[in-house]
């Protein structure tokens, strides 16, 4: 894993820690937080953020959801949300 990948994973976890246990975040929240600059370059981070979320989901750290329900990577189509793993 590269440093940018780790940075995105850390950003996901940091944003989740700043919210209520039941809250979720949008991948665009992560991309904007990780992007350094005032332009729309954060959009280039959207796919790397999704990949980081799937890695964290595989590790049991987060759940990736659609319509409030956990979804598997192979089933996911469209907008996603990320939340802490429910244990």
N, C-alpha and C positions, 0 to 999 in steps of 0.2 A: 504494500500500500504506500502511496506517495504522501508527502506532507500536505498537499492541497486536499487529498481525500480525507486525511485525518482532521484537517482544519474544518471541513464541512461536517464531519461527524461530531466534532466538538461543538460546532455552532448549533447543530440540531439539539444536542443535549443541553446546552446552555439556555437556549430559548425555551425549551420545555421546563427547565428548572425555574424559570422566571414566571411561569404560569401555574394556575391551579392544577392539581393532580388530574382533574377530569378534562382539562382543556387540550386542544390539539392546535397544531400549527400547519400552515400551508407551506409547501416547498418554496414558494416565492418569498416568504418571510425569511427563510434561511438564505436564499440567494442574495436578497437585498442586504442582509446583515453581513454576509461574507464578502460582498463586492466592495472593492476599494475604488471609489470614484463617484462622480455625480452624474454619469451618463447612464444609458440603458444597458450597459455591459453585464448587469446582473442576469439578464436573460440568457446569456451564454452559460451560466452556471446551473440552469434548471435541470438538465439531464444529469450532470454530476451530482446534484443534490438528491435527485431521485435514486441514483445508484447508492449514495451514502445511506439513504434511508433504508433501502433494501438490505444493505450489509448489517445495519443496526438491528433490523427486524430479524434477520437470520441469527443474530447473536442473542436474541431475546430481550434486547434493550428497549425497543419501541414496537409499535404496531402501525402498519400502514392501513388506512381505512378509506372506504368510499361509502357515502350515505350512512356514516356512523358505524359501519361494520368492518372488522378486519378483512382484508383481502390478500390473496396470494399474488405474488408478482406475475405469475402466468395468467392470472384472471383480470388483472388491473387494466382498465381502459378509461381514459379521461382523467378528470381532476382527482387528486389524492389529498389526504390529510395525514399528519403524523402525530401520534400521541404516545405517552409512556405505555409500556407493556402492562397489561392488566394481569396481576398475579393472583 
